[in-house]
Amino acid sequence: MQTTSTTGTSATSRLRWTKQDTTWALSLFGTAVGAGILFLPINAGMHGFWPLVVMTLLVGPMTFFAHRGLSRFVLSSKKPGSDITEVVEEHFGATAGKIITLLYFFAIYPIVLIYGVGITNTVDSFLVNQLGMASPPRVILSLVLILGMMAIMLLGEKIMLRVTQFLVYPLVGILLFMSLYLIPEWNTAALSQVPSVGDFTITLWISIPVLVFAFNHSPAISAFSMAQSRDHGKDAEQKSAQILLRAAGMLVGFVMLFVFSCVLSLTPADLAAAKSENIAILSYLANKHESPFISYLGPIVAFVAIVSSFFGHYLGAREGLNGLIVKVMRGADNKPVNRKKIDVFTVVFMILTIWLVATLNPSILGMIESLGGPIIATILFIMPMYAVKNVPAMKKYSGTISNAFVLVMGLIAISAILYGLFF
C-alpha cells in the first residue's frame, strides 16, 4: 500500500502546475490570438446571436481535442526530440514525409508573411493617424520591426516565452476590459434575429473554419510538445494535455466573451457594414461611438496580437523549412547534414522574404492564406486521427468519441473552406 501511495504522490507532484506551464499556456494563447481576433466578432457574429451560442459550445472541445491529437502525434516518435517533420517521416515514410512537410511549411509560411505586412501597416497607421507623424519610409519601418521580432526569436526559447508572456497578459487584460466596457451598449437586436433551421445549419457550417483558424495554435504545437518531452519524459503526454486544456479554456473564456460583447453592442446591420468596409471591429466601434479611447486601443491590441502570434507561427514555419531542407539534402544516401548552416540559411531567408513582402504590401496574401486553410485543417484534424488508426504507437488512443468528433469537425471545416474558395 505504501508503494502505491508513494507512486500516486510522485505522479501528482510531477504534474503539479508550474510557472513554466503558465508561460506555455500563454504562449499557445498568444499564437492563436493573432490579428484575426479583430475580425472574429464580425465573421462569427453577423448571422445572429443563436448560431454564436452553438459555436461557443463547439469551439472548446474542437480546440482542445484537435491540438491534443497533434501533440500526441509529435510525442509518438521512438526518437526523443523529434519534431513534427521527423515524426511524419518516421510514421509515413520518406516520400510522404517530404510531401507533408512541404504542405506544412506552405500552410504556415504565408501567415508569417501576412504578419510582416500587418505589423508594418499597424505601426504606420498608428504613427500617422494617432500620433500625427509623417509616414516613415516603408522599407526602413518594416526592416526595423521585422528585425526586432526576429531578434527575440534568436535569443532562444526562454526569452521568447518571457516576451510572449509579457505581451499576452496585457492582451488578456484589454480583451476583458473591452468586453466589460461595451456592456452598457448591449441591445437585443442580435437576440431577435432567429434564422430558419436551414439557414442556421448553413451558418454553422460556413462558420466552423472561422473558429478553427481563430483558435488555431498548431504551428507552435511541435515545439511545445518537444519541450514537454524534454522536461517531463514519460509524463509529457499528460502534461501537454494539462497545458492545452488551460490554453483552450483561456481562449474560449476571453475571446468568446469579447465576441459576444461586440455582437451584443452592435446590430446585425452594423456587423454587415463592418464586413463590407473590411475594417476591424475596434475600428468600427471607434467610428460608431466617436471614441478616441477605442481608436487608440485598437492599434495597440493589433500590435500585441500580431507580435505574440508571429512567434508561434515562426516556430512552425522554421520547423517546416528546416525539415524540408534536411530531407532534400539527406536524399537517398542518408548523408549527415550541417544543421547549424541550415538554421542560418532559414533565418536569413525568413528575414529577407518577410521584409520584401512587408515592403511591397501586396493584396494577394489573404487569398494565399485561404488556400493554406485546407492544409492546416488536414494536419490539425485529419492526420492525427489517421495516425490513431494506422500507427502502432498511436493505437492506444483509439476507440474514443473525441476522435470521431475531431474527424467530423475536420471534414466539416475542410468542406466549408473548399465551398468558400470555389463557390
Number of C-alpha atoms within 10 A of each C-alpha: 6 7 8 9 10 11 12 12 12 12 12 11 10 13 17 11 13 9 8 12 19 15 20 24 25 27 29 33 28 30 29 29 27 27 24 18 24 22 20 22 23 24 21 26 27 24 24 23 22 17 21 22 13 12 19 18 11 14 20 19 18 23 28 22 21 28 25 25 25 24 28 25 25 27 28 20 19 11 11 13 19 20 22 28 25 24 21 24 18 17 19 15 12 16 12 14 22 23 13 22 25 17 18 25 24 20 26 24 24 22 21 24 23 25 24 28 24 20 25 25 20 17 20 21 16 20 16 13 14 13 10 10 12 10 14 13 10 17 14 11 19 26 19 14 17 22 13 12 18 18 12 18 21 11 10 10 14 13 13 21 23 17 18 28 21 16 20 25 12 14 22 20 12 19 19 17 12 18 20 14 12 17 14 10 12 16 14 12 16 21 14 11 14 14 15 9 9 8 13 16 13 13 19 18 18 20 21 24 24 19 21 23 21 23 28 24 27 27 29 24 28 25 22 24 27 22 17 24 21 13 12 16 14 12 14 21 20 15 22 27 19 18 23 26 20 19 25 25 18 18 24 19 14 17 22 23 18 24 25 20 22 25 29 23 20 22 21 20 13 17 23 16 15 20 17 9 10 12 14 21 23 22 19 22 20 17 13 11 9 12 13 12 9 18 19 17 17 22 23 18 22 23 23 22 26 24 26 30 27 27 25 29 25 24 20 26 24 20 24 28 24 19 21 23 19 21 22 11 14 13 12 9 7 11 11 10 13 10 12 9 9 16 15 11 14 18 14 11 14 21 17 14 14 22 26 17 16 25 20 12 18 11 10 9 16 13 12 16 18 16 17 21 20 21 20 24 25 18 19 28 29 23 18 26 27 13 23 20 15 13 16 11 17 20 13 10 14 14 11 8 8 17 20 13 15 24 21 13 22 27 16 17 26 22 17 20 23 14 11 12 11 6 5
